[in-house]
Amino acid sequence: MKIRILFLCTGNSCRSQMAEGWAKAIKADRIKAYSAGVDPHGMNDRAIQVMAECGIDISNQHSKHVDELTGTTFDYVVTVCDHAHEICPVLPGARIVHVGFDDPPRLARDAKTDEEALGHYRRVRDEIKHFVEDLPDNLERKTNE
């Protein structure tokens, strides 16, 4: 049986979408991945672009509020930003694990070029990939920290 993981962030536009995309691409045999936000903002075009650079198409995913997943049970909720972790809703039976990643849109605000902005997205994309590669083993370690 696959482990059900919800990747939760504030806007469900970038980090949680990347995590869902990576999990579906490299861990589909062990994980049923979902993503949602506590205040969805729509999909982030740069997140879609940098994931496509790795051959992962997240353009068909959509930004959604966590309430849209009511009735779905999760084994883990992975909060990928501090705000979502602070206001994470109670999801019965799910273990909450916080793994904060930098916010690429915030970092890219001061970028002088599109390439500089994309560099922030690529770095965070790669950090998320590294985290997802170790799933689900790293979840057990994180819950025991």
Backbone torsions as a table, in degrees:
resi	resn	phi	psi	omega
1	MET	NA	135.5	-178.3
2	LYS	-76.5	146.7	174.7
3	ILE	-78.7	132.7	179.8
4	ARG	-96.3	118.2	-177.3
5	ILE	-122.5	130.4	172.6
6	LEU	-105.1	121.8	173.5
7	PHE	-93.2	119.5	-172.5
8	LEU	-119.5	132.1	172.5
9	CYS	-141.5	-173.9	-177.1
10	THR	-69.5	-61.9	-171.1
11	GLY	-93.1	-11.5	-176.1
12	ASN	48.9	43.0	-179.1
13	SER	-116.9	-21.8	-171.1
14	CYS	-138.6	-80.0	-172.3
15	ARG	-60.9	-48.7	-179.4
16	SER	-67.5	-33.1	177.0
17	GLN	-66.8	-42.1	176.8
18	MET	-61.1	-44.6	-179.3
19	ALA	-61.9	-43.7	177.5
20	GLU	-61.2	-44.4	179.7
21	GLY	-61.0	-46.5	178.2
22	TRP	-62.3	-45.5	-178.2
23	ALA	-61.2	-41.1	178.3
24	LYS	-67.7	-32.7	-177.3
25	ALA	-80.1	-38.0	-172.5
26	ILE	-117.9	-5.5	-178.9
27	LYS	-133.5	19.6	-175.9
28	ALA	-60.3	-22.8	179.5
29	ASP	-74.0	-20.6	-176.2
30	ARG	-121.4	-17.6	-171.7
31	ILE	-130.6	137.7	168.1
32	LYS	-102.4	109.3	-172.2
33	ALA	-101.2	143.0	176.2
34	TYR	-137.1	160.2	169.9
35	SER	-141.2	154.2	178.1
36	ALA	-161.8	172.2	178.5
37	GLY	-134.0	165.1	176.4
38	VAL	-92.0	-13.8	176.2
39	ASP	-153.1	74.3	-171.5
40	PRO	-58.9	141.0	-176.8
41	HIS	-116.3	-0.3	-173.2
42	GLY	92.3	164.3	-177.3
43	MET	-71.3	144.0	179.5
44	ASN	-94.2	121.6	-176.5
45	ASP	-61.0	-37.2	180.0
46	ARG	-70.4	-34.7	175.7
47	ALA	-62.8	-43.4	177.5
48	ILE	-60.2	-43.4	-178.0
49	GLN	-62.9	-48.2	-175.9
50	VAL	-72.2	-28.2	174.6
51	MET	-70.5	-38.4	177.8
52	ALA	-62.3	-31.5	177.0
53	GLU	-60.0	-25.1	178.8
54	CYS	-98.6	7.2	179.1
55	GLY	82.8	16.4	-179.0
56	ILE	-113.7	119.7	-177.8
57	ASP	-96.8	108.6	176.3
58	ILE	-105.9	10.6	-176.5
59	SER	-67.2	-19.9	178.7
60	ASN	-90.4	-7.6	173.6
61	GLN	-74.5	158.9	177.9
62	HIS	-134.0	150.5	179.4
63	SER	-74.3	128.0	-176.6
64	LYS	-141.1	155.1	175.8
65	HIS	-80.5	145.7	179.9
66	VAL	-55.6	-28.8	179.3
67	ASP	-62.9	-23.7	177.8
68	GLU	-66.8	-15.2	-179.3
69	LEU	-102.2	12.8	176.8
70	THR	-55.6	133.4	-178.7
71	GLY	98.2	-15.9	176.0
72	THR	-89.4	131.5	177.8
73	THR	-97.1	143.3	-178.8
74	PHE	-124.3	146.9	172.6
75	ASP	-82.5	-38.0	-179.7
76	TYR	-137.2	146.3	166.5
77	VAL	-117.7	119.7	178.7
78	VAL	-104.2	110.5	176.9
79	THR	-85.5	127.1	-175.3
80	VAL	-105.7	4.6	174.0
81	CYS	-144.2	154.6	-176.0
82	ASP	-62.6	-42.0	-177.7
83	HIS	-60.5	-46.7	179.3
84	ALA	-63.3	-35.7	179.2
85	HIS	-65.8	-40.6	-178.7
86	GLU	-65.9	-33.5	-176.3
87	ILE	-116.3	20.9	-178.4
88	CYS	-54.3	126.0	178.4
89	PRO	-69.4	157.8	177.3
90	VAL	-76.2	122.9	176.6
91	LEU	-120.0	102.8	-173.0
92	PRO	-50.8	130.8	176.2
93	GLY	86.4	-12.3	-177.0
94	ALA	-91.0	138.0	172.6
95	ARG	-88.0	135.1	-179.3
96	ILE	-95.3	128.4	177.2
97	VAL	-127.6	128.8	178.7
98	HIS	-104.0	125.3	175.4
99	VAL	-135.4	92.2	-175.8
100	GLY	-77.3	133.2	174.4
101	PHE	-118.8	149.4	175.8
102	ASP	-58.1	154.0	-178.8
103	ASP	-94.3	103.1	-177.2
104	PRO	-56.3	-44.0	179.3
105	PRO	-59.4	-38.1	178.7
106	ARG	-67.4	-44.2	179.8
107	LEU	-64.8	-34.3	-175.3
108	ALA	-78.4	-12.7	-178.1
109	ARG	-54.5	-37.9	-176.5
110	ASP	-95.3	5.4	-179.5
111	ALA	-65.5	141.0	-179.0
112	LYS	-87.1	-20.0	179.0
113	THR	-136.6	161.6	176.1
114	ASP	-62.8	-38.3	179.9
115	GLU	-63.6	-40.0	176.7
116	GLU	-63.5	-43.0	178.2
117	ALA	-61.8	-45.0	-179.5
118	LEU	-62.9	-28.1	177.0
119	GLY	-59.1	-38.5	177.3
120	HIS	-65.1	-43.7	178.9
121	TYR	-62.8	-42.6	-179.1
122	ARG	-64.2	-42.1	180.0
123	ARG	-62.0	-48.0	-179.4
124	VAL	-66.6	-40.4	176.0
125	ARG	-53.7	-46.2	-177.6
126	ASP	-69.6	-35.3	175.7
127	GLU	-65.1	-40.9	178.1
128	ILE	-65.6	-41.6	177.8
129	LYS	-57.6	-45.9	-179.6
130	HIS	-59.3	-43.0	177.7
131	PHE	-62.5	-46.4	-177.1
132	VAL	-66.4	-34.3	179.2
133	GLU	-58.0	-30.6	-178.6
134	ASP	-92.4	4.8	177.2
135	LEU	-74.1	147.1	-1.2
136	PRO	-90.5	-1.1	-173.9
137	ASP	-56.6	-40.4	-177.4
138	ASN	-70.1	-17.9	178.2
139	LEU	-68.2	-40.9	179.4
140	GLU	-64.7	-41.7	177.4
141	ARG	-62.2	-43.3	-177.7
142	LYS	-65.8	-36.2	-179.6
143	THR	-72.5	-18.6	179.3
144	ASN	-95.1	-2.1	180.0
145	GLU	-74.7	NA	NA
